[in-house]
Each structure stands twice: as structure tokens, then as C-alpha cells.
Amino acid sequence: MSNPPHVQIENLQVRYRTGPDTHHTAVDNVSITIGRGETVGIVGESGCGKSTLARTLLGYTRLGAWVAAGRVRIDGASIFEFSADSLRRFRGRTAAMVPQNPLSSLTPHMTVGAHLTELIALYGKASGAGVRARALELMAEMGLPQPEALFNRYPHE
């Protein structure tokens, strides 16, 4: 028996509620198979469903959205059947999405350092005082100027 495809999307359909009894289909009958090590680019005009498709691959749907049909499998497992803990591990270790406008994904009342330390602690990459030190180390490795100052700034700064 051969290994399953790394990512397999079959006849995926995602809809958004537009009114009490109406909806809009944002992703319609999409099927993609991606092997381990392959790269796929999703291209299209604004509003065509690229971000909706990407979020669905991570097991997310926005408020008022739902998967109306199809399935998404990662290494043979359906992401729609993952537990909350399995989804969290999957999103942090296996898959991620960098939005076109990352500022819209950051919490404006949290500092850059708070964002980083939350993720470092959540995924067990450091603990205690080591969390802050690891965040600063990562910022320096990225070549960001004055990591200490940036650590305490807010996303809009």
C-alpha cells in the first residue's frame, strides 16, 4: 500500500451566510492533491476565496461560514475530525498561514513581545525567564533592529 498524499482536498465547498436564508459560496468544488515536499501557489483576484481556502486547510472558518461539502485530509487524517489539542499542534508544528496583511492578525493591545512569548510558551520552546530570552534571540536572528525596544512596542508602532 502506498503512502497517502500529504495534503488532499476533495470537492471542497465553503459558504458564508449573507442573510437569514441566503448564502454565498466562496470556495466551490476545489480539489487539490499535494505530495510531501511539493509547493502549490494559489493565485486569484481579490475576493475569489484564496484566504478562505487557506483558513479551511487549517481547520478555521470565520463566523457565519461553514464547510458545505468535501473533505481535507493531511497524511490521510481528516482535519475536520481533529480534537482542539490536535488542531493546535497541527497549526503550530505542521501548517501555518501568513496573511497578506499580518497586522490584521495581531492583537493591537498586546506588545510584539507578548505575541512572541505566548507562542514560544504554548509550543514548549522555552519556559520561565527563558521565554523572553528566546523571543529576543529570535528577533535578533531575524535581523530586527533593537530587539529590546521592539519587544515592548505594539503592532501599530
N, C-alpha and C positions, 0 to 999 in steps of 0.2 A: 504494500500500500504506500502511495506517495504522500509526502507532507502536504497539508492544506496550504493554499495561498496565504501569504502573510496578512493581507487585507482583502476581504471580499465583500463588495457591496452588490446587493442583488435587488433590482427593481424598487429602489428606494423612492418613497414619496413622502414629502413633508409638507404639511399645510399649516396656515395661520388663520386663526379666527378673525374675520373682518366685521362681524356683526353677530347678533343673536342667532341667526340661522344661515349665515354666509361664511365662506372661507375663500382663501386664495392658496393655490398650490404653488409653493416656492421652489420645490425640487420635485421633478416629475419623471419617474421611471428611470432612475440613474443606476447603471450597473458598471462597476469598475473592479478589476482584479489587479492586485499589486503584489509582486513577488518580493521576498526578502532582498533588500539591497537596491530595489528599484526606486526611482523617483518619478512622481507624477505631478504635473503642474495643472492647476485648474484656472482657466482663463475665461473671462467674460465681462460684459458690461456691468456697470453698477446696478445693483438690484436684481441680478439674474439668479441668485441663490448660492453663490460661492461660499459665503460665510455660513449660511445655514447648513450647507453640506458639511463643511469643516467642523462645525459645532456638533452636528449629529454624529460624526465619526468619533467624537469624544464622549458621546452619551449625553450631550446637552440639548435641550430645546428651550427656547425662550418662552416666556409667559404667553399663553394663547396659541402655542404651536404644538404640534404632535406628529408623530410618525404614523402616517395613514396606511402605509404598505411597505413591504420589503424588509430586508434584514442587513445587518452589518456584522461581519464576523472578523475577529482578529485571531490569527492562528487557530481557526476552527471554532472559537468560542463566541457566542453572541453577546455583544456589549450591552444589549438591552436586557440581558439577564444577569449582569454583574451586580453584586451587592454594592452598597455605598463604599465599603472599605476597598473592595476590588477596583471600583471606578477611580477612587482617589489614588491608589497605587498605579493604575494604568495611566492616568493623566499625568502623574509626576515622573514616572520612570520609563514609560513606553511611548507615549504620544503627547504632543503639546501643540498649541496653536499660537502664533504671533499675529495678532490682528493688525490690519492696515493702520489703524490709529491706536497704538498701545496706550496712549493717555486715557482713552475712554475705558480701559480695563483696569486702571489703577484707582484705588480708593483715595479721593482727594484729601481726606482728613488724616491719612496715615503718611508718615515720612517714608522716603525711599528706603531708609534703614529698616523700618518696621516691616515693609513689604518683604525685603530680603530675609530678615531674621525669621519671619513667620514660616517661609518656605524651607529654610535651612533646618529649623527645628522640626517642622512637620515631617520632613523626609529623613530625619535622623542623621544628618550630615555633621552635626556638632551638638553640644549641649552646654548649658550654663553660660559662662562668660565666653566660651569658645564659639558660640553662635555669632556674637558681634564681631569677634576677631575674624571668623571665616567670611562674614559679609564684607568686611573691609578688605580682606585679602582678595576676594573675587572682584571687587570694584577696582582694585589696583591692577589685577591681571587683565581686566578689560581696557586698561589704559585711561580710565576716567581721571580727570584732574582733581586733586584734593579730595580723596575718598572720605576723609573725616567730615569735611564740610558738606559734601553731597549726602552723606548718610543722614544728616539731620534736616535736610530740605524736603519739601513736599513736591509731588509730581509736577505741579504747575510752575515750580521755581526752577 
